[in-house]
């Protein structure tokens, strides 16, 4: 009599499930807004030293590569003595 081999089912492939779960959780926890809508609010919060800003200082945001390039150039040229 041939021995039967049992396999343990661990769920779908980790690679496929992690991508879809990540995309689902990101989509559920994000809101798209224009930079023009949030900049005045953030500038006022920074100028007023609002403590709630520290709650979000570690959060990551997604920006366009064009804006990133402009911000990097601005950072470089606003240094004292530049």
N, C-alpha and C positions, 0 to 999 in steps of 0.2 A: 504494500500500500504506500502510495506517494505521500510524503509529508506536505502539509499545507503551510505556507508561509503567511504569517500575519504581518500587516503593516499598520503602523500608527498614523492616523490622519491628523495632521497638524494645521489644517486649514489651507487656504489658497497660498500660492507662492508669495513669499514675503515681499519680493520686489514689486509685484503688481499691486498688492493690497496697500503697501505703504504709500505708493504714489497716489492712488485714488483717495485714500483716507486723508493724505496731506492736502490734496487739492480741495476736497470737500470741506475740511476744517478751515482752510484759508478763505474759501469763498463764503463760508458762513460768518466769518469774523472780520470781514473787510467792507469798507464803504469807499466808493470813488468820489472824490471831491476835487474841485479845481484848486490850484495853488493860490489863486487870487482870493478864494473864499476863506482859506485858513491862515494865510500870512498876516493879515491885520490882527487877527485874534492872537496868534502866537507872538507877534511883535509886542502887543499890549501886555500879554502875560509875562514876557521876559522883562519888559520895562518896569512892570509892577512887582517883579520878583515873586511871582505866584509859586507857592510851595508845591502845588500839584504837578508842576512841570517835572519835578524830580521823579515822580511816579512813572513817567514815560521816557526818561532819558536813555534807558537801555533798549527801548523798542526800535526795531528796524523798520525803515520805510523803503518803498520802491520809487525811484525817480528815473527819468529818462537819462540816457547817456549824454545827451546834449547839455542838460542842466548840470549833470555831474561835472562835465568839462568846464563849464562856466564857473561853477562854484570853486573848483580847484584853482583855476586861473585867478579868481578873485582872492582866494586865500593867499596865494603866492604874492600878489601885488599889493595887498593891504598890510603886509608885514612892515614894521618900522624900518626905515632905511632902505626899502626896496625901490 
